[in-house]
């Protein structure tokens, strides 16, 4: 939902960034963003929430860079696939990190992870269902997940509430995407 709104003001600037940083392929930036996200999950698992937040910010910035470089050098099917897979893994790794840090909140983390799986399945399955992938706005995108994870890093005791809210939003997003495919 926020992703589309946030992309518009940065499109011109991202083109400049893409040109300046295109000496490395977008895939390299994607893997580097993944490494930062994975390190964030590890830091969160060790209750180093502010370090985790810093690494999440770094990962998000690198994720923006990989998109800018891809648009500059040319988008590839593999690059888009790699970005999707690694983003989904990081999205699940962060709640796992919170579950490790606070085992009493593991149920909330699992609820969020199931919601993320439903969201991921609904985002990727329409390609096999006749290409209706573009139908319907996603209620939970990368920006919303980043904001939720950032809030949970700043206020770790709120993790369960944040996880349930975002998990419910993921289920709603998946349901609306399935309904859009069914109607097409």
Secondary structure, 3 states (H helix, E strand, C coil): CHHHHHHHHHHHHHHHHHHHCCCCCHHHHHHHHHHHHHHHHHHHHCCCHHHHHHHHHHHHHHHHHHHHHHHHHCCCHHHHHHHHHHHHHHHHHHHHHHHHHCHHHHHHHHHHHHHHHHHHHHHHHCCCCCCHHHCCCCCCCHHHHHHHHHHHHHCHHHHHHHHHHHHHHHHHHHHHHHHHHHHC
